[in-house]
Structures are given as structure tokens and as C-alpha cells.
């Protein structure tokens, strides 16, 4: 068993875009409870469900998560970690010359605030919010703030590009300004 520790205090986690769940085992070993892992890629779900069986606090949620919920276009890429509700921009193709969008399909998305409420996140404590939803971080944060849920997270971990890597996504400067506003 590998040792895992957090460099910041946290009691629970909501991880949007959990992928294969590499971090999830660490969440469980660190004693976080609950551990909510949302992932849109159906191929990742068996691994996440196996983690949920190993660690009681882990919930694996098969969902594309958006700011408002409802129908959305999911762009499945040959590099699964780059798949998103946002279409890739030219900058992403330049970073990954072999990138291909394999499919675009309409999916029903879950609103992040509804997901957080439905999963019973604690109202008190030190929450960790991890957003690995390419091109969606600012919109998800704004939706949580509007629903008065953002204050439940003491620590944020966002994965976004310095420059906009997805169409209509903010770059790092706009994301930083949006965080300051929030």
C-alpha cells in the first residue's frame, strides 16, 4: 500500500472529471469522507466503481457535469483526458498534434450545484474541490457560488491551460480574475 498525504487540510472531496481515479485511492487512504467522483467517460466507470467497493466513502457518479445542467455536446477525443463538453481550440491541437475528436454526441448533463446537493456534501468542514473539466472551471465555480455552495470548499484544484485550449473557455488571466471576483 502506497503512503498518501495531503499538503493541506481536507475532510471531503468533490472531484469533477475523475478520469481513471488515480487520485481517488489517495483520497480514501487520507481518510476523506465523502469522496465524490464524477466522470463523463463510461470507459472509466468500472475502475471508479471498483474504488467505491474498496473504500466505503467513495461514490462513483457517471455524469457529465455542467454549470446549469441539461443537454450538452460531449466531444470524445482519442486522448480521453482531453474529452470535454467544450470543443477543442486550435491551441490544444498545437499542443497535441495527434489529437482527434472521435465523436460528438448530445448528452444530458448534471448541474454541479444539484450534484453537490444530491450527494450530501457536508455544510461544515474543509472541502476540496477538484475540477478537471476542460474549459469549464470558471463556469462551474460561478454556478457553485450562485447556489451558495462554493463556501463549502476551502481548497480548489483546477486544471486549465494558460491560454484557452477549448472554444469559449477563459484563459488563465480570465480565470484568475473570475476567482478574485468570487
DOTI-593515 format. One line per 5 residues: number of its first residue (from 1); their letters; for each residue x negated, y negated, z negated of N, C-alpha, C. Coordinates in nm, 2 decimals, decimal comma. Last residue first. Layout:
NUM> a> X Y Z X Y Z X Y Z; ...
***
This chain:
182> xxxxx> 1,50 -3,60 0,73 1,58 -3,51 0,65 1,54 -3,52 0,50; 1,30 -3,77 0,83 1,44 -3,82 0,81 1,52 -3,73 0,72; 1,09 -3,59 0,83 1,08 -3,71 0,75 1,22 -3,77 0,72; 1,18 -3,42 1,03 1,16 -3,37 0,89 1,16 -3,48 0,80; 1,17 -3,59 1,25 1,30 -3,53 1,21 1,29 -3,48 1,07
177> xxxxx> 0,90 -3,63 1,27 0,99 -3,75 1,24 1,12 -3,70 1,19; 0,82 -3,37 1,33 0,77 -3,43 1,21 0,86 -3,55 1,17; 0,95 -3,34 1,58 0,99 -3,25 1,47 0,94 -3,31 1,34; 0,82 -3,53 1,73 0,97 -3,55 1,70 1,01 -3,46 1,59; 0,56 -3,42 1,73 0,58 -3,56 1,67 0,73 -3,58 1,64
172> xxxxx> 0,60 -3,17 1,85 0,56 -3,18 1,71 0,59 -3,32 1,65; 0,89 -3,20 2,06 0,75 -3,17 2,04 0,72 -3,19 1,89; 1,21 -3,05 2,08 1,13 -3,16 2,05 0,98 -3,11 2,04; 1,36 -2,91 2,38 1,30 -2,89 2,25 1,22 -3,01 2,21; 1,44 -2,90 2,64 1,52 -2,98 2,55 1,47 -2,96 2,40
167> xxxxx> 1,28 -2,60 2,71 1,36 -2,71 2,76 1,44 -2,77 2,65; 0,98 -2,54 2,52 1,11 -2,50 2,56 1,19 -2,62 2,61; 0,76 -2,66 2,43 0,74 -2,54 2,50 0,87 -2,48 2,56; 0,64 -2,98 2,37 0,77 -2,90 2,39 0,74 -2,78 2,48; 0,33 -2,94 2,18 0,41 -3,00 2,29 0,54 -2,92 2,31
162> xxxxx> 0,30 -2,78 1,96 0,26 -2,92 1,95 0,34 -3,00 2,06; 0,57 -2,55 1,90 0,45 -2,59 1,97 0,42 -2,74 1,95; 0,66 -2,39 1,59 0,69 -2,47 1,71 0,56 -2,51 1,77; 0,77 -2,25 1,32 0,68 -2,21 1,43 0,73 -2,29 1,55; 0,77 -2,33 0,97 0,82 -2,35 1,11 0,72 -2,31 1,21
157> xxxxx> 0,86 -2,29 0,66 0,76 -2,24 0,75 0,82 -2,24 0,89; 0,93 -2,46 0,36 0,96 -2,44 0,50 0,84 -2,38 0,57; 1,04 -2,44 0,03 0,93 -2,43 0,12 0,98 -2,39 0,26; 1,28 -2,47 -0,10 1,17 -2,55 -0,15 1,05 -2,55 -0,05; 1,61 -2,47 -0,02 1,48 -2,42 0,03 1,37 -2,52 -0,01
152> xxxxx> 1,84 -2,59 -0,08 1,81 -2,46 -0,14 1,68 -2,40 -0,10; 1,87 -2,81 0,08 1,81 -2,83 -0,06 1,78 -2,70 -0,13; 2,02 -2,73 0,30 1,87 -2,74 0,31 1,81 -2,75 0,17; 2,29 -2,73 0,27 2,22 -2,60 0,23 2,07 -2,62 0,23; 2,47 -2,92 0,36 2,42 -2,93 0,23 2,36 -2,80 0,18
147> xxxxx> 2,53 -2,92 0,63 2,61 -2,83 0,55 2,57 -2,83 0,40; 2,33 -3,09 0,71 2,47 -3,13 0,73 2,56 -3,05 0,64; 2,11 -2,92 0,67 2,12 -3,04 0,59 2,27 -3,09 0,60; 2,15 -2,72 0,86 2,15 -2,69 0,72 2,17 -2,81 0,63; 2,13 -2,88 1,09 2,26 -2,81 1,06 2,26 -2,77 0,92
142> xxxxx> 1,86 -2,96 1,08 1,97 -3,06 1,07 2,10 -3,00 1,04; 1,74 -2,71 1,11 1,72 -2,78 0,99 1,83 -2,89 0,97; 1,82 -2,65 1,38 1,86 -2,56 1,27 1,85 -2,63 1,13; 1,70 -2,85 1,52 1,85 -2,84 1,52 1,90 -2,75 1,41; 1,43 -2,79 1,47 1,49 -2,92 1,43 1,64 -2,91 1,42
137> xxxxx> 1,40 -2,52 1,59 1,37 -2,56 1,45 1,44 -2,68 1,40; 1,42 -2,43 1,85 1,54 -2,45 1,77 1,52 -2,51 1,64; 1,20 -2,34 1,99 1,27 -2,46 2,04 1,40 -2,50 1,96; 1,22 -2,02 1,87 1,15 -2,11 1,96 1,24 -2,22 2,01; 1,24 -1,94 1,56 1,34 -1,95 1,67 1,29 -2,06 1,77
132> xxxxx> 1,14 -1,89 1,31 1,07 -1,85 1,43 1,17 -1,84 1,54; 1,15 -2,03 1,01 1,21 -2,04 1,14 1,12 -2,01 1,25; 1,20 -1,96 0,68 1,11 -1,93 0,79 1,19 -1,94 0,92; 1,23 -2,08 0,37 1,30 -2,08 0,49 1,19 -2,07 0,60; 1,25 -1,99 0,04 1,16 -2,00 0,15 1,24 -1,99 0,28
127> xxxxx> 1,37 -2,13 -0,27 1,39 -2,06 -0,15 1,28 -2,09 -0,05; 1,38 -2,11 -0,59 1,29 -2,16 -0,50 1,29 -2,08 -0,37; 1,69 -2,19 -0,76 1,57 -2,11 -0,73 1,49 -2,18 -0,63; 2,04 -2,19 -0,68 1,93 -2,23 -0,76 1,81 -2,14 -0,73; 2,21 -2,05 -0,51 2,22 -2,20 -0,51 2,10 -2,26 -0,59
122> xxxxx> 2,11 -1,77 -0,31 2,12 -1,84 -0,44 2,13 -1,99 -0,43; 2,30 -1,66 -0,04 2,18 -1,72 -0,09 2,20 -1,79 -0,22; 2,51 -1,50 0,08 2,50 -1,52 -0,06 2,36 -1,57 -0,11; 2,56 -1,46 0,35 2,46 -1,37 0,29 2,44 -1,40 0,14; 2,73 -1,67 0,41 2,78 -1,53 0,41 2,69 -1,44 0,34
117> xxxxx> 2,56 -1,89 0,40 2,67 -1,88 0,31 2,72 -1,74 0,30; 2,38 -1,84 0,62 2,33 -1,86 0,48 2,44 -1,84 0,38; 2,57 -1,83 0,83 2,49 -1,71 0,79 2,44 -1,72 0,65; 2,66 -2,09 0,83 2,76 -1,98 0,80 2,68 -1,86 0,76; 2,43 -2,22 0,90 2,49 -2,25 0,77 2,59 -2,14 0,73
112> xxxxx> 2,38 -2,12 1,15 2,28 -2,10 1,05 2,35 -2,12 0,91; 2,62 -1,96 1,34 2,58 -2,08 1,29 2,49 -2,05 1,16; 2,55 -1,71 1,57 2,60 -1,74 1,44 2,54 -1,87 1,40; 2,65 -1,66 1,91 2,55 -1,70 1,81 2,62 -1,72 1,68; 2,70 -1,44 2,16 2,77 -1,51 2,06 2,67 -1,54 1,95
107> xxxxx> 2,54 -1,48 2,48 2,56 -1,41 2,35 2,64 -1,50 2,26; 2,47 -1,44 2,81 2,55 -1,51 2,72 2,57 -1,43 2,59; 2,14 -1,39 2,92 2,28 -1,34 2,90 2,35 -1,43 2,80; 1,89 -1,33 3,14 1,96 -1,44 3,07 2,10 -1,39 3,05; 1,58 -1,15 3,16 1,73 -1,16 3,16 1,77 -1,28 3,09
102> xxxxx> 1,31 -1,21 3,18 1,36 -1,08 3,23 1,51 -1,08 3,25; 1,10 -1,45 3,24 1,23 -1,43 3,18 1,29 -1,31 3,25; 0,75 -1,40 3,20 0,87 -1,39 3,29 0,99 -1,38 3,20; 0,41 -1,49 3,18 0,55 -1,49 3,12 0,65 -1,48 3,23; 0,15 -1,50 3,26 0,23 -1,38 3,29 0,37 -1,38 3,24
97> xxxxx> 0,05 -1,73 3,14 0,07 -1,73 3,29 0,15 -1,60 3,33; 0,11 -1,90 2,89 0,13 -1,76 2,91 0,15 -1,74 3,06; 0,07 -2,18 2,92 0,01 -2,11 2,81 0,01 -1,96 2,83; 0,24 -2,23 3,14 0,10 -2,26 3,15 0,02 -2,19 3,04; 0,49 -2,16 3,03 0,44 -2,08 3,14 0,29 -2,11 3,16
92> xxxxx> 0,51 -2,37 2,85 0,50 -2,23 2,80 0,44 -2,14 2,91; 0,53 -2,59 3,02 0,41 -2,58 2,92 0,40 -2,44 2,87; 0,78 -2,56 3,14 0,66 -2,54 3,22 0,53 -2,52 3,13; 0,99 -2,39 2,90 0,95 -2,51 2,98 0,82 -2,48 3,05; 1,24 -2,14 2,86 1,10 -2,18 2,86 1,08 -2,31 2,95
87> xxxxx> 1,56 -2,22 2,72 1,48 -2,18 2,83 1,34 -2,22 2,82; 1,67 -2,11 2,40 1,62 -2,22 2,48 1,54 -2,16 2,60; 1,70 -1,89 2,26 1,82 -1,95 2,31 1,79 -2,06 2,40; 1,43 -1,67 2,36 1,49 -1,78 2,28 1,62 -1,81 2,34; 1,11 -1,50 2,35 1,25 -1,50 2,39 1,32 -1,60 2,30
82> xxxxx> 0,86 -1,46 2,25 0,89 -1,59 2,32 1,03 -1,60 2,37; 0,84 -1,21 2,15 0,83 -1,32 2,06 0,86 -1,45 2,12; 0,84 -1,05 2,39 0,96 -1,06 2,30 0,96 -1,18 2,21; 0,75 -1,11 2,69 0,68 -1,12 2,56 0,80 -1,15 2,46; 0,94 -1,11 2,88 0,86 -0,99 2,87 0,77 -1,00 2,75
77> xxxxx> 1,24 -1,25 2,73 1,12 -1,26 2,80 1,04 -1,13 2,79; 1,57 -1,35 2,75 1,48 -1,24 2,71 1,36 -1,25 2,80; 1,75 -1,61 2,65 1,65 -1,58 2,75 1,56 -1,48 2,70; 2,09 -1,65 2,60 1,97 -1,60 2,54 1,88 -1,56 2,66; 2,31 -1,91 2,56 2,24 -1,83 2,66 2,11 -1,78 2,60
72> xxxxx> 2,60 -1,88 2,35 2,48 -1,94 2,39 2,41 -1,85 2,49; 2,91 -1,95 2,17 2,83 -1,89 2,28 2,71 -1,96 2,31; 2,88 -2,00 1,81 2,95 -2,00 1,94 2,86 -1,94 2,05; 2,67 -2,23 1,61 2,75 -2,10 1,64 2,82 -2,11 1,77; 2,52 -2,45 1,56 2,66 -2,46 1,55 2,74 -2,33 1,56
67> xxxxx> 2,24 -2,37 1,57 2,29 -2,48 1,48 2,44 -2,47 1,45; 2,21 -2,01 1,57 2,20 -2,14 1,63 2,25 -2,25 1,53; 2,08 -1,69 1,61 2,12 -1,79 1,52 2,10 -1,93 1,58; 2,18 -1,37 1,70 2,11 -1,49 1,75 2,17 -1,61 1,67; 2,15 -1,09 1,48 2,22 -1,21 1,53 2,13 -1,31 1,59
62> xxxxx> 2,15 -0,85 1,27 2,14 -0,86 1,41 2,22 -0,98 1,46; 1,99 -0,85 0,97 2,10 -0,91 1,04 2,08 -0,92 1,18; 1,89 -0,68 0,69 1,86 -0,70 0,84 1,99 -0,74 0,91; 1,80 -0,75 0,37 1,92 -0,74 0,46 1,87 -0,77 0,60; 1,63 -0,64 0,09 1,62 -0,67 0,23 1,75 -0,65 0,30
57> xxxxx> 1,63 -0,54 -0,17 1,67 -0,68 -0,15 1,68 -0,72 0,00; 1,54 -0,27 -0,14 1,68 -0,30 -0,17 1,71 -0,44 -0,14; 1,33 -0,14 0,09 1,33 -0,25 -0,01 1,48 -0,29 -0,02; 1,39 0,07 0,27 1,27 0,08 0,18 1,28 -0,02 0,07; 1,60 -0,02 0,42 1,62 0,10 0,35 1,51 0,12 0,24
52> xxxxx> 1,49 -0,24 0,54 1,60 -0,26 0,45 1,63 -0,14 0,37; 1,31 -0,12 0,71 1,26 -0,20 0,60 1,37 -0,22 0,49; 1,49 -0,01 0,89 1,40 0,08 0,81 1,35 0,00 0,69; 1,59 -0,25 1,00 1,68 -0,16 0,92 1,60 -0,06 0,84; 1,36 -0,33 1,14 1,41 -0,41 1,03 1,51 -0,33 0,94
47> xxxxx> 1,34 -0,12 1,33 1,23 -0,15 1,23 1,28 -0,23 1,11; 1,58 -0,15 1,47 1,55 -0,03 1,40 1,44 -0,05 1,29; 1,57 -0,43 1,58 1,65 -0,39 1,47 1,62 -0,26 1,40; 1,43 -0,48 1,81 1,36 -0,50 1,68 1,44 -0,45 1,56; 1,61 -0,46 2,01 1,50 -0,36 2,00 1,42 -0,37 1,87
42> xxxxx> 1,77 -0,68 2,00 1,82 -0,55 1,95 1,71 -0,44 1,93; 1,68 -0,99 1,89 1,64 -0,88 1,98 1,68 -0,75 1,93; 1,75 -1,17 1,69 1,84 -1,15 1,81 1,81 -1,03 1,90; 1,75 -1,14 1,34 1,68 -1,12 1,46 1,78 -1,10 1,58; 1,70 -1,23 1,00 1,79 -1,24 1,12 1,71 -1,23 1,24
37> xxxxx> 1,68 -1,12 0,69 1,60 -1,12 0,81 1,70 -1,12 0,93; 1,65 -1,21 0,36 1,75 -1,21 0,47 1,67 -1,22 0,60; 1,61 -1,10 0,05 1,53 -1,12 0,17 1,62 -1,10 0,29; 1,72 -1,24 -0,26 1,73 -1,16 -0,15 1,63 -1,19 -0,04; 1,40 -1,19 -0,36 1,53 -1,13 -0,37 1,64 -1,24 -0,37
32> xxxxx> 1,05 -1,10 -0,37 1,16 -1,19 -0,33 1,29 -1,12 -0,32; 0,84 -0,94 -0,44 0,95 -0,95 -0,53 1,06 -1,05 -0,49; 0,63 -0,88 -0,27 0,61 -1,00 -0,36 0,73 -1,02 -0,45; 0,73 -0,67 -0,13 0,63 -0,64 -0,23 0,60 -0,76 -0,32; 0,91 -0,82 0,03 0,96 -0,72 -0,06 0,86 -0,69 -0,17
27> xxxxx> 0,74 -0,98 0,18 0,84 -1,04 0,10 0,89 -0,94 -0,01; 0,59 -0,77 0,31 0,53 -0,86 0,21 0,62 -0,93 0,12; 0,78 -0,68 0,48 0,73 -0,59 0,38 0,66 -0,67 0,27; 0,82 -0,91 0,65 0,92 -0,86 0,56 0,87 -0,77 0,45; 0,63 -0,96 0,83 0,62 -1,04 0,71 0,72 -0,98 0,60
22> xxxxx> 0,71 -0,79 1,04 0,57 -0,78 0,98 0,56 -0,85 0,85; 0,94 -0,77 1,18 0,95 -0,76 1,04 0,81 -0,75 0,97; 0,96 -0,80 1,45 0,94 -0,67 1,41 0,94 -0,65 1,25; 1,16 -1,09 1,41 1,09 -1,00 1,50 1,08 -0,86 1,45; 1,30 -1,29 1,28 1,21 -1,20 1,20 1,13 -1,10 1,29
17> xxxxx> 1,45 -1,52 1,32 1,36 -1,47 1,42 1,25 -1,38 1,36; 1,46 -1,65 1,00 1,53 -1,65 1,13 1,43 -1,62 1,24; 1,47 -1,57 0,68 1,38 -1,56 0,80 1,46 -1,55 0,92; 1,50 -1,67 0,37 1,58 -1,66 0,49 1,49 -1,67 0,61; 1,41 -1,55 0,04 1,38 -1,60 0,18 1,49 -1,58 0,28
12> xxxxx> 1,34 -1,63 -0,30 1,41 -1,56 -0,20 1,37 -1,62 -0,06; 1,14 -1,75 -0,46 1,23 -1,64 -0,52 1,30 -1,56 -0,41; 0,81 -1,87 -0,46 0,93 -1,85 -0,39 1,01 -1,74 -0,46; 0,52 -2,08 -0,47 0,62 -2,00 -0,54 0,75 -1,99 -0,46; 0,25 -1,99 -0,25 0,34 -2,09 -0,30 0,45 -2,01 -0,38
7> xxxxx> 0,11 -1,79 -0,14 0,03 -1,90 -0,19 0,12 -2,02 -0,24; 0,20 -1,46 -0,22 0,24 -1,59 -0,16 0,15 -1,70 -0,22; 0,05 -1,15 -0,15 0,08 -1,26 -0,24 0,12 -1,38 -0,17; 0,00 -0,81 -0,13 0,06 -0,92 -0,07 0,08 -1,03 -0,18; -0,19 -0,51 -0,06 -0,15 -0,62 -0,15 -0,10 -0,74 -0,07
2> xx> -0,06 -0,22 0,09 -0,14 -0,34 0,10 -0,09 -0,44 0,00; -0,08 0,12 0,00 0,00 0,00 0,00 -0,09 -0,12 0,00
***
